[in-house]
Amino acid sequence: MQTPPVPVGLLDVSGRPAEKALLDGLKAYDDAQYDNAERQFRQALGLGLASAKDRAEAHKRLAFVACATGRLAECEAEFRLARRADPGFALDRAEAGHPVWGPVYRKVVPP
């Protein structure tokens, strides 16, 4: 009989450098500190996030920052990287309807 895998909790991963950078980036993003958030997301990706969903989330947030600052080609590239990291990646309805990044996202993931 095979032993089931031990669940991994937030405290297990939050001490890892990549995951800590992602958490710091999410906090900075939520606090509208977009330059810092962008640095943290890039650091998290560079350090090697373990989860495909986490990699996609970092790319998604980088796409949002790029779109919001008028870097539309970079925004599109980040959405593509999010899809490559996690083929199931999709924006929720509100995110996809955003007037700035929604149209760029729909170029990458047509409805």
C-alpha positions in Angstrom: 0.0 0.0 0.0 1.3 3.4 -1.0 1.5 6.1 1.6 -0.3 9.3 0.5 1.9 12.4 0.0 2.2 14.7 3.0 0.3 17.9 2.3 2.4 21.0 1.8 1.2 24.1 3.7 1.8 27.8 3.3 4.4 27.8 6.1 6.2 25.0 4.4 6.7 27.0 1.2 6.7 30.7 2.4 10.3 30.2 3.7 11.6 29.3 0.2 13.2 32.3 -1.5 11.2 32.1 -4.7 7.8 31.7 -2.9 8.7 34.4 -0.4 9.5 36.8 -3.3 6.1 35.9 -4.8 4.3 36.6 -1.6 6.2 39.9 -1.2 5.3 40.8 -4.7 1.6 40.1 -4.2 1.6 42.3 -1.1 3.4 45.1 -2.9 1.0 44.8 -5.8 -2.0 44.9 -3.5 -0.4 48.0 -1.8 -0.1 49.7 -5.3 3.7 49.6 -5.1 4.0 48.4 -8.7 7.8 48.9 -9.2 8.5 46.9 -6.1 6.0 44.3 -7.1 7.5 43.9 -10.6 11.0 43.4 -9.0 9.6 40.8 -6.6 7.8 38.9 -9.3 10.9 38.8 -11.5 13.0 37.7 -8.6 10.5 34.9 -7.8 10.6 33.7 -11.3 14.3 33.9 -11.4 14.7 31.9 -8.2 12.5 29.1 -9.6 8.9 29.0 -8.3 8.0 25.3 -7.8 4.4 25.5 -8.8 3.2 26.1 -12.4 0.2 28.1 -11.0 2.6 30.3 -9.0 4.7 30.9 -12.1 1.6 31.8 -14.1 0.4 34.1 -11.4 3.7 36.0 -11.4 3.6 36.4 -15.1 -0.1 37.5 -14.9 0.8 40.2 -12.4 3.8 41.3 -14.6 1.4 41.5 -17.5 -1.0 43.7 -15.5 1.9 46.0 -14.5 3.2 46.2 -18.1 -0.3 46.9 -19.5 -1.0 49.6 -16.9 2.3 51.3 -17.8 1.7 51.3 -21.5 4.1 48.4 -22.4 1.5 46.4 -24.3 3.9 44.1 -26.2 5.5 43.2 -22.9 2.0 42.7 -21.4 1.1 40.3 -24.2 4.4 38.4 -23.8 3.8 38.0 -20.1 0.3 36.6 -20.8 1.9 34.1 -23.2 4.4 33.1 -20.6 1.6 32.6 -18.1 -0.1 30.2 -20.5 3.2 28.4 -21.2 3.8 28.0 -17.4 0.2 26.7 -16.8 -1.8 25.7 -19.9 -5.0 26.0 -17.8 -4.2 29.6 -16.9 -7.1 32.0 -17.5 -8.2 35.4 -16.1 -11.4 35.5 -14.2 -14.4 37.3 -15.7 -13.6 40.7 -14.1 -9.9 40.6 -15.0 -10.7 39.6 -18.6 -13.1 42.5 -18.8 -10.6 45.1 -17.7 -10.4 47.9 -20.3 -6.5 48.0 -20.4 -5.3 44.4 -20.2 -8.5 42.6 -21.3 -8.1 43.3 -25.0 -4.4 42.2 -24.8 -5.4 39.0 -23.0 -8.0 38.2 -25.6 -5.3 38.3 -28.3 -3.5 35.6 -26.4 -6.5 33.6 -25.2 -9.4 34.2 -27.6 -12.9 33.8 -26.1 
